[in-house]
Every structure is written in structure tokens, then in C-alpha cells.
Amino acid sequence: MDGLNQTEVLMADAVQSINILNFALDAIQQRQQTIANNISNQDTSGFQANVVDFENSLASAMQNGGTASATTVPEGLASGTNGNNVSESAELSLESQTNLENQSVANSLQSEFSMLSTAITG
């Protein structure tokens, strides 16, 4: 009976982790789409770049319970003479960071599924 409880706890923890990682993947995808939109509008007069913020909300939800959310907010960079504030180098740097986050989350998901598989099959 004690082994069954341990398995149930392990499975519940894995499912919770998978749900968190799934949210992170969705938010990362939203960030990648926003970066692509920013870059595609780098020559559009008056365009203001955006950024997707989800890390603080995710950390708070994990510590205090509740739901995490991804929010698109203005990037806050200074505008050029045409009113556009897209910095291609800043966007490419953010894209590189986002790709690393994506790989890290994907690796974590793979580990969680492996642990869940082990818990199920024994």
C-alpha cells in the first residue's frame, strides 16, 4: 500500500510539472510569434515593439498557487525618427534566448514523461 501511495504522489507531481511546462511552451511560442511580428515591422513607421512576459507570473503561480498568464506588453525601447522602436539586434538576441528556453523546457518535458512512464510501468 505504501508503494502505491508513492507512485500516486510521483504521478501527481509529474502531471503538475507537465502542466507547468506545457504552459511555458505555449508562452514561449507566443513570445516567438511576437518577436517575429516585431522583426517583420522593423521598417513600419510608428510601430512599437512588444514583448511577452510570463516568467514572473509563472514563478508566482508556482510559489503561491493560482494561474499563470502570459502578457504582451510594450518593449519600452526608445523610438527612432520614424516613431519605430524595433531593434533588430535586440530582437535577434531575445530570439536566441527564447530558443534556449524552448530547448530547456522540451528537455524537462522529456524527463517528466520518462519519470511518469517509469511510475506507470514500474
Secondary structure as the mmCIF struct_conf table of DSSP 4:
data_model
#
loop_
_struct_conf.conf_type_id
_struct_conf.id
_struct_conf.beg_label_comp_id
_struct_conf.beg_label_asym_id
_struct_conf.beg_label_seq_id
_struct_conf.end_label_comp_id
_struct_conf.end_label_asym_id
_struct_conf.end_label_seq_id
HELX_RH_AL_P HELX_RH_AL_P1 ASP A 2 SER A 40
TURN_TY1_P TURN_TY1_P1 ASN A 41 ASP A 43
BEND BEND1 THR A 44 THR A 44
TURN_TY1_P TURN_TY1_P2 SER A 45 GLY A 46
STRN STRN1 ASN A 50 ASP A 53
HELX_RH_AL_P HELX_RH_AL_P2 GLU A 55 ASN A 64
BEND BEND2 GLY A 66 GLY A 66
STRN STRN2 THR A 71 PRO A 74
HELX_LH_PP_P HELX_LH_PP_P1 LEU A 77 SER A 79
TURN_TY1_P TURN_TY1_P3 THR A 81 ASN A 82
BEND BEND3 GLY A 83 GLY A 83
HELX_RH_AL_P HELX_RH_AL_P3 GLU A 88 THR A 121
#
